[in-house]
């Protein structure tokens, strides 16, 4: 039986199925996303959502949805589903769904009386081209298929409403039409493999309602243009493909192209393989540069996210070549930043003070996978450049103090991954000596000492000795500064200001390969985190016992911002927590870790199927929130799975 499968009972229950989403991406930055019942509930949803570089750096919804109608003996059965204002749904095509499965491609089976219709969706990996294939499995009389496209032609961050500026005209092409509603947009080609008749009846469908936007405190309605509909006969056993794309092609080519695309896809037949597929979805290629998108549907490529995600999305699934391709782009961006050159790569937030620290950790993970000799060959020069950049005080907001610790000013601007803001100022103003910055700094110094010492050579040995001496100073200062009498670590220290909140950032000091703490101290930190921060869906960003605890990520934007890092649970931190747990408890911790990972498997069947959302509420029911798919989370769980397997093999 298919792993990702939902039966008729699940699909026809809108209270459940309406909020199960799907995501298909391609390497060009485009995507297809909607719900399993085909009803859009976000402004980010659409069947053909593509970047339009000449307008901006956002994605744009061209084809919002596609309604199918089966006609027999003059009776029409509409398989579409739309939500309108006032909890009105029309039509209610979900009642015809028999099953939904996703092995290689999303597949629906509809039953209308004696008609059994199969629908499959495929996205071309390297093109802006969507395929929707309909196969008539059963029919006892003549059957007609009608396809009605709903068009938006807008940014994913905006709405469209009925207006006189929209160009509702069309131009015939082979087995279809092309349209462009507004100047600056590309032409949208809609074609079918079977000869179809297009009936031109332009109408605006008003009051489309998107409950996820209302839930997030935004406007939630828009109007969509339906230019008309395609109609064609379909015979039992016949397959007809509808395509939406930015370029015209001979319809005869679509069937073999679609089959080749399906053949190239991996199966989603297990928890692990779903995560591998999710990992591949974050891959974007632009102008011969390869990037990791931070998440879908609204994130872009961000530096910190890239380096935290990179090992899990590549090395943990055995894809060394992909790591090196991503790193080639990222290294170019790092050097441009350090040399104060104009950025030519599309990676945001390279200037954040912990970016270099996470980049060095990322290189360390590569060295553990391929060996330190190969690591030095690939990234030794980059590592030394980053160390020198920090040591020389060239970063505008990262300073090495006399005690060896790194200092960063975060009072007026968010400088860590806890980056939510209100009124332009950080909600969690972490500033001064920040605990994970200095844990990463100590780890980077010890790793550099190890790597350069092993490679040898006069210059490397001098640098290794310098790193070792600095690490010794940092290690002692770290304990003096962060370790408190209650056995856990302060979150940050800035002069007389000490943050006693129990936060997960202290986990990095015990999860990284090199820790400034001894075994007893590491166990104390781990025990506190286990008692106060661990949930079935990730690690809380703040203990319930600390002031300001706000675990429910709901309501309007401001309300959600204040909860974002004040108690919500983050799955990506689970990877580091489990790494710390194994370092302290060794093999005796394996069963506990397996139980923790099982809690994430059920999430593949909620929210966006087959992947992990951005965050979860910190209190029961631990509901998934935020972006529907988040790179750091998928990476963190893949790292945990690989770490667990490694321990089992060693045992």
N, C-alpha and C positions, 0 to 999 in steps of 0.2 A: 504493500500500500504506500502511496505517496506520503512523504514526511509532512510537507506543508499542505494540508487538506482540510477543507471545511464542507460539511454536508448541508443539505437543504434546510434542516432545522436551524442551523447556525446562520445561514445566509439570509433567510427570510425574516429573522428577528432583527429589526432595524436598531433596536436599543443596543445590540451587540455589534452587528456587522457594519453599521454606518460609520463606526470609528476605527475600523481596521483598514489601514492604508497600505498601498503598495508603491514601490519605487523602482523604476528601471532607468538606468543612466547610460550615457555613452562617453567616450573618451574626449569628446569635443566640448564637454561642459553642458550639454543638453540633457534633459530628463523627461520622463513621463511619470506622473504621479496622480493618483486618485484613490478612491476607496474600493474595497473588494466588490461593492455593489454598483460601482460606477457613478456614484453621486459625489460631486466635488463638495468638500466642506471647508476648504481653505482657499484664499486668493492665490496661493502658490500652486494649487492643483491645475493640471492640464495634461492633455495627451501629447502635445508637441510644445515643449517649453525650451526655448533656445536663446543663446546670447545674441545680441545685436550690437556688435562693437561700435558701429558708427553712431549709435544713439547714446550708449552709456556702458558701464561694466556690469549691468544687471542681466538676469534672464528675463525673457518675455514670453508670455502665454499667447501663442498664435491659435492653435486648435484647442479649445477648452474641453470639449467632450464630443461624443459621437453617439447619437441615438440610433438603435436598430429597430426596425419594425418588420415582423413576419406577416405576410398577407396570404390567406387561403380563402377561396370562395367569396372574395370580397370583404372578408372579415379581417380587421387589422389588430395585431397584437404587438404593442410597443414594449420593447425590452429595456428602455431607458429609465432613469430615475433622477429627478431633480428636486431639490428642496426650495420651496418658496417661503416668503414671509408668513408668519403665523402658523408654523408647524404644518404647512401644507406640502404634500408630496404629489408630484404628477410628472409623468405617468408613474406607475408602480410596478415597473418591470422586474424588480427583484423577486417578486413572487413566483417567477418562472424559473429561477435558478435552481438547478438540481445539485450542482456541486461546483466548488472552486478548488483547483489544484495548481501547485507551482513546483514542478520538477526542474525543467530547463526554462520554460516560459510560462507566464500566467495563463491558465486555461479555465474557461467557464463552460458548463454544459447547461443549456436551457431546454425545458420541455414545455411545449404549448400543444396540448392535445396529443395528436399523433406525430407531431413534429419534434425532432431532437436536433438541436443546433449547437455546434461547438464553436467557441470563439477563442482565439489566441492572439497575444500581443507580443511583438518583437521590436526592438530598437536596433538600428544599424550601429555597430560599434564605433565606426569612424566617420559617420555621416549624420547629417540632420534629416534622418528618414525614419518614419514610424510605419510599421506594418501591422494591420489588423486582419487576421484571416478567419473567414467564416466557412465552416464545413457542415453541410446538411447530412446528418447521420441517418435520419429517418424522416420519411414523408410519404403519405398515401395518396396525395393529389398534387396538382400544380401549385408551386410555391413561388412567391415573389419576395425579394429582400429589398427593403428600403433603408437608406442610410442618410441621416440628417446631421450635418456638422454644425456645431456651435462655436462661433469665432469671437475672440477677445481682442487680439492685437494690442496688448498693453504690457507694461512692466509688472513683474510679480509683486511689486510693492505699491501698486496703484489699482484703481478700479476703472471699469469702462461703463459708460451710460449712454443711452440713446442720444444721438446727436446728428446734426446735419452735415458735419464735416467728414463723416465716414464715407468712404467710397464703397458702395454696395454692388457695384458692377463686377462682371467677371469676363474672362476670356476663355473660350473653349480650347482645350488641348486634347490629345489622344486619350479617349476613355475617361475624360474628366474635365476639370476647369482649373484656372489659376485666379487668385484674388490677392489684392493688397489694399487693406482698409485705410492706411494712413501713409503719408509721405515719410520716407526714411526707413520704412520696414521692407524686408525682402518679400518677394512674391511667394505665396503659399500655393503649392501644387497639390491638388487632390485628385487621385486617379484610382481606377479599379481595373483588375485584370480581366474581368468579363466586360463585354460591351454593355454600357449602362446608359440610361437616359437621364439627363439632369433637368429637373423641373425648377425653374427660376422663380422663387417666391420669397423675396427678401422680407424678413420680419424681425423685429426686436422682441426678444423674450425678456420681460421686465421682472425685477424683484427676485432674482436668484439670491438665495440666502446661504451664508457660509457660517455655520455655528461655531467652528473653531476660532474664527476671527472675533465673533461676539464674546466668546469665552475669554479671549485675550484682551478684551476691552477696546476693540477697534470697530470701525464701521464694518458692516457685514453683508451688504447687498450690492448687486450690480446688474446690468443688463447685458445680454449677449445677442449677437447678430446671427440669425440663421438665414443664409442666402437662398436656401431651397433644399432639394434632396435628390439623391441618386436612387434610381430604381432599376432593378434587373431581375430576370428569372433565375432561379437556382434549382438544380436538379439533385435528387438523392445521390449522395456520394461525391458531389461536386464541391470544390473549394474556390472561394472568391476572396481575393486580397484587396483591401482598401489601403492606400498609402497616402501619407501626408508628408511633404518634404519641401525643400527649398529649391530643388532642381527637377526638371522634367526628365523622365526616362521612358523607354519603350516598355509598356506594361508586360510584354512577354518575358522581360528579364526579371520581374519581381519574384516569381515563384522560386527559381533557382537561387537567387540572392538570399531570400528568406530562409530557404532550407540550409544553405551554407552557414548562415548566421546562427541558426539553431544548433547545427552540428558543432560549432565552435564553442558553445556555451557549456559551462560546468553544471553539474546537478546540484540541487539543493536537497539532498537526501539525508542530512543529519545536522545536528547542532553545529558541529565543526564546519561542515561544508557550507552551511548558510552564512557563517561568519566569514569564511574565505571569500564567498561571493560578495558579501557586504564590503569587505576590505577592498576588493577590486573596483567597487562603485565610486570610491573616492578619487580614483585616478583620472586626471585631466591633462590633456596635452594641448599646449598652445605654442605655436611658432617654434616647434622642435624643442620646447622645454617641457619637462614633466613635473606635475605638481600633485600635492595631496590637498584635496578640498577638505576644509575643517568639518563640514557636515551639510546635510540637506534639510530643508530646501533653501535656507537663506544665508548660509555662511560662505565665505570666500576662503582663499588660501591664506593662513596665518602662520607666522614663523614659529611661535611657541608650539602651537598644535602640530605643526609639521614634524618637529624634532621629537616631541613626546610620542606621536603616533607612528613614526617611521619604522622603528624596530618591530613592533607588533604586526603592522600591516604587511611586512615583507619578510624579515628574517624568521619570524615565528611560523611562517608557512613555507619556508624554504625558498624564498624568492630573492636571492642575493643580487642578481642582475637588476631587479627592479629597485632595490635599495640604492644601488650605485647610480641609477638613472635619476631617481629623485634627488639624491644627494648632490649630483652634479649641478642641478639647478639651484639647490639650496646653498651650496658652497659658493656659487657665483654671486648670489645675493649677499652672503656673509662678507665676502671680500669687498663688494661694492660699498657696503655699509661701513666697514672698517677703514676703507681708503677714502671715504667721503666722496664717492663717485655717484652720479645719477643712477638710480635703480632701474635696471632694464628687465628685471624679473618681476612677475606679478605676485609677490609675496608681501603681505601686509605685516606691520608691526615688527619689523626687523630691529627697530631701535629699542625695543623693550629690554631692560637690563638683564633679565634672566635668559634671553635668547641664546647667548653664547654659552651659558652654563648647560642648558639643555642640549645644545649642539655637541658639546664635549661628551655628555652622557651618551648621546646617540652614537657617536663614534666608538665609544667604549663597548657598546652592545655589538657593534659590527666586529670589533676585535675579538670578543668572546665567541662569535660565531665562526669566523674565518681564520682566526689566529692573529697574533699580534704582529707578526712579520708582514703579513699582507695588509693589515690595518695601517701600519706605519707607511708602507709603500703608497697606499691610496690617500691617506689623510694625515700623515705625519706633519707635513708642512702647514696644513690648515690648523692643526692642533696647536702648533708652536706660535702661529700668527695670532690665534685667539688668546693664548696665555699672555703673550707679549702685549696685546692690546689692553687687556685688563690690568696687567702689572704696571704698564706705563701710564695709567690714568687717562687713556684716550677716550674712554666712554664718558659721555656727559652726565650719566647718572648711575655710575657703578664705581665705587672707590675702595681701594685697599687701605685700611687703616693700620696703624702701627701694631695692633694686636693680631694682624693677619686677616681679620674678618672683613667681609664685604659690606659696604654701607650703600643704601639706596634711598633716595627721598621719594616717599610715596604719599606724602600728606595732601598734596594738591592734585595728584594725578595717579590713577591706578597703575601699578607697575608689576603686579603679580597676576597669576591666573585668576585670582579672586578680583575680577575687574569690573564689577557692577558699579554704576555711578548714578547720582541723583543731582540735578542742577549743575552738572559738569564736574562734580567732586566725587571721589570714591566713597562708597557706602562703608566699605571696610578699608580704612586708610592705613594699610600696612606699610610701615616706614622704618628706616634705620637698619639695624641688623635683623634681617628677615631669615627665619629658621631654615626654609628649604634652599634659599640662595646659598647659605653657608654650608649646608650639608652637601649640596652639589659642588661647591667650591672645594671642600675638603676631598671629596671623591675624585674630582678632576685632577687635583694635585697629586694624589696617590697613584691614580691611573697613569698620569704622565711620567711620574717617577719610575713606575714599573716598566712602561713601554720604552721610554728613552734609555733606561738602564740596560734593558735586554738587547736593544738594537746596537748600542755601543757607539764608539767614536768619541773623540775628545770633546767636541761641542755638545753632543747629546749627554755625555756623562756629567758635564758641568751643569747643564740644564736639569738633569735628573737630580743631582745633589741639591740644587736650588729649590726644586719642587718638594723634595723630601724635608728640607729644613723648614720651608714655609708651612707644609702640612702639619708638622709637629707643633708649630706655633698656633696654627688655626685650630687644631684638635683640642689643645688645652684651653684656648680662649673660648671655643664653642661650649665646652662643658661649664666653664665659669660664667658664661653669659646666659645660656638657655636652660640649663638643668636646674630645676627648682626642688625645694624640699619635699614636694608631694610626689616626686618620681616621674614627672613628665616634663615636656619642653615648652618654654614660653614661645608664643607664636612670633613675636617680634619685640625688639628692645630698641628704644630710641631715647638716649639720655636717661632721664628719670622715668620715662614712660615704658611700662612693661605690660604686655598683653597676656593675661593669665588664662584667656579663653582656651578651652580644649578643642583644638582644630586638627585636621588630618595632615597638615603640612609637616608636622613632626615625624610622620611616618617615613619620609625620605631619609632621615638621619639613621634609620635602622634597616631600610630596605636596600639601599645602594650597596655596591660591592665593598666599599670602604666606609666604615663608620667611625666617628671619633669617640663613640661610647663603648664601654666594656659590656660583656654579656649580661651582667646583672642589670645594668642601666637600660640596655635594650629591652630586656624582658619587662622592666617596669613601664617603659613607654608603650610597649605593645599591649600590656594588660589594660592600661587606661583606655587606649584606643578601642580595644575589643569590647570593653564594658560600655563605653559611652558613644561610640561612633559607628559601630558596625550595624548594618541593616541587611535584610535579604537582597536588596537591590543596589548595594553600593555603600560607600563610606560617607557618613554625614559630614557636611562642611562646618558644623558647629555642634558641640555637645548640648543636649537638652538641659544640662545643669548650668550652662553658661548664659550670661545675660544676652538678651536680644534674640533668643532662639525663635526661629520663624520657619517651620518646616514645610509649609504648604505653598507650592508654586502655582498660585491661582490668582484670578482677578485682573485688574487693569495693569498697564505696563509698570507704573510706579510701585504698585503693591508687589508685583512679581520681582522687580529689581531689588526690593528690600528683603526678599526671601531667597534670592538667587544663591547667595553664599552664606546664609544664616541658618542652616539646618537641613537644606535639601541634600539628597544622597547622590553621589557621583560614581557610576560604575568604573570609570577608568582608574580611580584610586584603589579599587579592589585588587588590581594587578600588583601594585606596590605593597598593599597590605599583605597579600598572600605571600609575596616574596619575603617580606619581613618575618612573617609567621614561620616559613620554612627555615629561615636563617636561625631563628631562635629555637624552634622545636624539632627541626630536622624531620626525619621520616615519621615521627609520631604525629605530625601535623597534616599528613596526606589525606586522611579520611575527612578531616574538618574542611580542608580546601575543596575536596570533591563535593561536599554538601553545599558549600558556598556557590560553586559554579552551577550546580543543578538549578539554583534559584533563578538564574538568568535564562535558562532554556525555555521556560514557559513564556518569557517576554517575546520570543520570536513569533508567537501566535496572537499577540495583542499589538496595539499601536501600529507601527509599520512592520508588516510580517517579514521575517527573515533577517531582521537587524535590530539594533539597540538604540533607543532614543537618547536624547541629550542628558536628562537627569530624571530623578524620581523624588516624589515627596518624601520627607524624612520620617513621617509618621504613617501608620497604617491608614489606607490600604497600599501605601507605597506606589501610587499611580505614576505612570510614565508621563513626562512633560517635555516641553520645549521642542527642539528640532527632532524630526522623525528618525534621523540616522546621524550618528555622531562618531567621527573618526577615532577620537581618543578612547571612547568606550569600547568600540570594536577591537581596537588595538590592545587595550588593557586586558580584556578577557582572553584574546588569543595568546598574549604573553603568559597569562596565568596557566592556560591549558598546556602550552609548551613547557613551562617550568615544571608543572606537575608530571608530565610524561618523562622529562629528564630525570627527575628524582626517582621515578619508578624504575627506569632503565638502570640507573646507578645502583639501586637497591637489588 
